[in-house]
Amino acid sequence: MSHCKLPALIQAQVEMGSVNELEQKSLFRKEEEDATQAKAASLMEQGSLSLSFPEHATKSPKNSVLRSIKIVIFSNKLNMLLPFGPLAILVHYMIDSKGWVFLLSLIGITPLAERLGYATEQLAFYTGPTVGGLLNATFGNVTELIISIFALKNGMIRVVQLTLLGSILSNMLLVLGCAFFCGGLVFYQKDQVFDKGIAVVNSGLLLMAVMGILFPAVLHYTHSEVHAGSSEMALSRFSSCIMLIAYAAYLFFQLKSQSNNSYCPLEEETNQNEEACGEDEDPEISKWEAIIWLSILTAWVSLLSGYLVDAIEGASVSWNIPIAFISVILLPIVGNAAEHAGAIMFAMKDKLDLSLGVAIGSSIQISMFVVPFCVVIGWMMGEQMDLNFQLFETAMLFITVIVVAFFLQEGTSNYFKGLMLILCYLIVAASFFVHEDPHEG
């Protein structure tokens, strides 16, 4: 019996040895594959490869002029509001009713702001996610910047301050709140997750902006200026230059140091990372079409903004609504149409990092770039534009930034947090409706 079992044992050991050899070979192959993937990952980090937009550099659509107009103008139902823009110009010259001119201009600018966001999104296919996110925030704020420059030319400094303040409040409370709320309703069974580290950096930048706006107001209301009437302006201009330097450093940080996780952060879960960074559609228009449309839309927004700013005071009188409410609430809602739609869309696809990049990124750009830039432009124009937004408005901004910073510190969101932010915005709107600006006009 033992002699019969011996050959069987030897055969079994031989078979086990061959199995071990096969396992070792498979392990070696796996190690080689892992090494190849690691090498590819290192090349990607160095900029040699790109995961986000692999095919967009080659797949550029060639549309005719009519096809391009059809895609940009007639593909969106919101563009049914475009005729209100020319109608506002006709009413201005035929009837000269400031209330109607303001309302029609406001409605006419709304689809233009959304199409600016669309053209920027198309251009982002050719620039990559990081530059694309910055372009989205930049052209999303073109409407506010153009309105502010026209108001500065007309000497309406308070309208500039209140419009920019309202845009910051709208982005932080209404846009982000709607994104959290809609995303939370779609994914109600779980808390949505975003990059907590980037949220903390953004909160710090917003607090720095509050610091730059708060100190001139405190200097004014404590009557502690060394040179009465001039120290406040000097501090505002110096702080504006510092804020512009800080924003330039922030851009460098986003584009260079954090190019892999600024607008498309690395997730612990591979599936979420693929969903956030790899599900991009093909562009509908070419790069030069996007640039041309951006130029046309920006020029049209500039034209309508002139009529809009001219009609603000007349609309305030005819509607019996404070200019502060018009500037802080109504104008930013129109200007933020592109951010609003984009942030909600990203949140409903569980891409909260992109929603934060649009909403909070836009608030940072307005507070750290557009506001100090307007101070510098006013300085060049000879206008007394400063960072003293007055006590009521500065306190409103300070409390808003603190509230949003607390909501972002956990790195999670749900529909309840979104609802709270929306309700906070309603309180802000009601406050400005009953607030009489002592510097009105």
LOLO-332869 format. One line per 3 residues: number of its first residue (from 1); their letters; for each residue x, y, z of C-alpha. Coordinates in steps of 0.2 Angstrom, whole numbers. Each point is the difference from the previous one (the first is absolute). Layout:
! LOLO-332869
NUM = a = X Y Z  ...
! end
This chain:
! LOLO-332869
1 = msh = 0 0 0  14 12 5  9 -4 -17
4 = ckl = -16 4 -10  -2 17 9  18 5 -3
7 = pal = -2 4 -19  -16 9 4  8 11 13
10 = iqa = 15 4 -12  -13 5 -13  -9 11 11
13 = qve = 15 9 6  5 3 -18  -17 7 -4
16 = mgs = 1 11 15  17 6 -6  -7 5 -17
19 = vne = -14 9 8  12 10 11  10 4 -15
22 = leq = -16 6 -9  -4 10 15  17 8 1
25 = ksl = -1 4 -19  -17 8 3  7 10 15
28 = frk = 15 6 -11  -12 5 -14  -11 10 13
31 = eee = 15 9 7  6 5 -18  -18 6 -3
34 = dat = 0 10 16  17 7 -4  -6 5 -17
37 = qak = -16 9 8  11 9 13  12 6 -14
40 = aas = -15 6 -10  -7 9 16  16 9 3
43 = lme = 1 5 -18  -18 7 1  5 10 16
46 = qgs = 14 8 -9  -11 5 -14  5 -12 -13
49 = lsl = -17 -9 -1  -17 6 3  -15 -10 7
52 = sfp = -13 14 0  -2 5 -18  9 -14 -10
55 = eha = -10 2 -16  -5 18 0  16 6 -8
58 = tks = -3 -10 -16  -19 0 -1  -4 18 -4
61 = pkn = -17 1 -9  0 10 -16  -17 9 -1
64 = svl = -6 12 -13  -6 17 6  -18 -5 -1
67 = rsi = 3 -16 10  10 10 13  -14 13 2
70 = kiv = -13 -15 2  11 -8 13  3 16 11
73 = ifs = -16 10 -3  -14 -12 -4  5 -15 11
76 = nkl = -5 7 17  -18 5 5  6 14 11
79 = nml = 6 9 -16  -18 4 -3  3 15 11
82 = lpf = 13 7 -12  -12 12 -9  -3 9 17
85 = gpl = 17 8 -3  -3 9 -16  -18 4 7
88 = ail = 8 9 15  10 11 -12  -16 4 -10
91 = vhy = -9 5 16  14 11 5  -1 10 -15
94 = mid = -19 0 -3  -8 1 17  15 3 12
97 = skg = -8 -9 14  14 -4 12  -9 -14 9
100 = wvf = -4 -9 -16  17 2 -7  8 -7 16
103 = lls = -12 -15 0  2 -4 -19  19 2 1
106 = lig = 1 -11 16  -10 -14 -9  10 2 -16
109 = itp = 17 -2 9  -5 -16 8  1 -12 -15
112 = lae = 17 10 -5  7 -5 17  -5 -18 -2
115 = rlg = 7 -1 -18  17 8 6  1 -15 12
118 = yat = -4 -12 -14  13 8 -12  13 -1 14
121 = eql = -4 -18 4  3 -4 -19  16 9 1
124 = afy = 5 -10 15  0 -16 -10  16 7 -9
127 = tgp = 9 7 16  -2 -14 13  -10 -1 16
130 = tvg = 11 13 11  1 14 -13  -18 -4 -5
133 = gll = -6 2 18  9 17 1  -8 5 -17
136 = nat = -17 -5 6  2 11 16  7 14 -10
139 = fgn = -13 2 -14  -14 -4 13  5 16 8
142 = vte = 2 10 -16  -18 7 2  3 7 17
145 = lii = 17 7 -5  -8 9 -15  -14 7 10
148 = sif = 12 6 13  11 9 -13  -15 9 -8
151 = alk = -7 5 18  18 7 4  0 10 -16
154 = ngm = -17 7 6  7 4 17  -12 -13 9
157 = irv = 13 -7 12  -13 -7 12  -8 -10 -14
160 = vql = 17 -7 -4  3 -5 18  -18 -7 3
163 = tll = 0 -10 -16  17 -8 3  -6 -3 18
166 = gsi = -16 -8 -6  9 -11 -12  11 -7 14
169 = lsn = -15 -3 11  -10 -8 -14  14 -12 -5
172 = mll = 4 -5 18  -18 -2 6  -12 -2 -14
175 = vlg = 11 -9 -14  9 -11 13  -16 -3 9
178 = caf = -10 -5 -15  14 -12 -5  1 -8 17
181 = fcg = -19 -1 0  -3 -8 -17  15 -11 1
184 = glv = -6 -6 17  -18 -4 -7  8 -10 -14
187 = fyq = 11 -10 12  -11 1 16  6 -17 6
190 = kdq = 18 6 3  10 16 4  9 7 -15
193 = vfd = 19 2 3  12 13 -6  18 4 2
196 = kgi = 1 8 18  18 6 -2  -5 11 -15
199 = avv = -15 6 9  10 6 15  12 9 -12
202 = nsg = -15 9 -8  -7 5 17  17 7 5
205 = lll = 0 11 -16  -18 6 3  5 5 17
208 = mav = 15 9 -7  -12 10 -11  -11 4 15
211 = mgi = 15 6 9  4 12 -15  -18 7 0
214 = lfp = -2 0 19  15 11 5  -4 16 -10
217 = avl = -18 -1 7  6 -2 18  13 14 -3
220 = hyt = -14 11 -6  -13 -3 13  13 1 15
223 = hse = 6 17 -7  18 -5 3  7 5 -17
226 = vha = 17 9 1  -6 11 -14  -18 2 0
229 = gss = -8 -4 -17  16 -6 -8  7 -14 11
232 = ema = -16 -11 -4  3 2 -19  19 -3 2
235 = lsr = -4 -16 10  -13 -6 -13  12 2 -15
238 = fss = 15 -8 9  -11 -15 6  -7 -1 -18
241 = cim = 18 -2 -7  4 -13 14  -16 -10 -5
244 = lia = 4 0 -18  18 -7 4  -9 -13 11
247 = yaa = -12 -5 -14  15 -1 -12  9 -12 12
250 = ylf = -17 -10 2  0 -2 -19  18 -6 -1
253 = fql = -4 -12 14  -15 -7 -9  8 -1 -17
256 = ksq = 17 -6 5  1 -7 18  -17 -8 0
259 = snn = -3 -4 -18  -6 -17 3  -12 3 14
262 = syc = -6 18 -2  -16 -2 -10  0 -19 -2
265 = ple = 7 -7 17  6 -17 3  -12 -11 9
268 = eet = 2 -15 11  -12 -9 -10  5 -4 -18
271 = nqn = -18 0 -7  -3 18 7  16 6 -8
274 = eea = -5 -7 -17  -17 7 1  6 17 5
277 = cge = 15 1 -13  -3 -12 -14  -18 2 -5
280 = ded = 2 15 -11  -10 1 -16  7 6 -17
283 = pei = 0 18 -3  -14 7 -11  9 15 -8
286 = skw = 19 2 -4  12 10 10  -1 16 -11
289 = eai = -19 -1 -1  0 0 19  12 15 0
292 = iwl = -10 10 -13  -17 -4 9  8 6 17
295 = sil = 5 16 -9  -17 3 -7  -9 -4 16
298 = taw = 11 11 10  -3 15 -11  -19 -3 0
301 = vsl = 1 -1 19  10 16 0  -13 9 -10
304 = lsg = -15 -5 10  10 4 16  1 18 -5
307 = ylv = -19 1 -1  -3 -10 16  12 11 11
310 = dai = -9 16 -7  -17 -6 5  4 -6 18
313 = ega = -4 16 8  -16 3 -10  -6 -18 3
316 = svs = 3 2 19  -11 16 0  -14 -7 -11
319 = wni = 0 -17 9  2 7 17  14 -12 4
322 = pia = 17 4 8  15 1 -11  9 -11 12
325 = fis = -13 -14 -3  2 2 -19  19 0 1
328 = vil = 2 -14 13  -14 -12 -5  -7 3 -17
331 = lpi = 16 4 -10  11 -15 7  -14 -13 -4
334 = vgn = 1 5 -18  19 1 0  2 -17 9
337 = aae = -12 -9 -12  14 -10 -8  8 -5 17
340 = hag = -17 -5 7  -4 -12 -14  17 -7 -1
343 = aim = 2 -3 19  -17 -9 1  4 -10 -15
346 = fam = 16 -6 7  -7 -4 18  -14 -10 -8
349 = kdk = 14 -11 -9  8 -2 17  15 11 -5
352 = ldl = 0 12 15  18 5 -2  -5 8 -16
355 = slg = -15 8 8  11 8 13  12 5 -13
358 = vai = -13 10 -9  -10 7 15  14 3 13
361 = gss = 13 3 -14  -11 14 -7  -2 8 17
364 = iqi = 19 0 2  3 8 -17  -12 14 3
367 = smf = 6 4 18  18 -3 -3  1 7 -18
370 = vvp = -15 9 -7  -3 11 16  19 6 2
373 = fcv = 1 1 -19  -15 12 0  9 10 14
376 = vig = 15 2 -12  -10 4 -15  -9 13 10
379 = wmm = 16 7 6  5 2 -19  -16 8 -4
382 = geq = 1 12 14  -15 -8 9  0 -2 19
385 = mdl = -3 -19 0  6 -8 16  -2 -16 11
388 = nfq = -12 8 13  -16 -9 -4  -8 8 15
391 = lfe = -4 -8 17  -16 -9 -5  7 -8 -16
394 = tam = 17 -5 7  -9 -8 15  -11 -10 -12
397 = lfi = 15 -6 -10  10 -5 16  -14 -10 7
400 = tvi = -3 -9 -17  18 -5 -2  0 -7 18
403 = vva = -16 -10 -3  6 -7 -17  17 -5 8
406 = ffl = -9 -10 14  -11 -9 -13  16 -4 -10
409 = qeg = 11 -6 14  -6 -18 0  3 -4 -18
412 = tsn = -18 -6 -2  -17 7 -6  -18 -5 -1
415 = yfk = -17 8 -4  -2 6 18  16 11 -1
418 = glm = -5 6 -17  -17 5 7  8 9 14
421 = lil = 11 11 -12  -15 4 -11  -10 6 16
424 = cyl = 15 10 5  -1 9 -17  -18 4 3
427 = iva = 4 8 16  14 10 -9  -13 5 -14
430 = asf = -13 6 13  13 10 9  5 10 -15
433 = fvh = -18 2 -5  -3 10 16  17 8 1
436 = edp = 2 18 -5  17 4 -6  6 17 7
439 = heg = 11 2 -15  -13 -4 -13  3 9 -17
! end
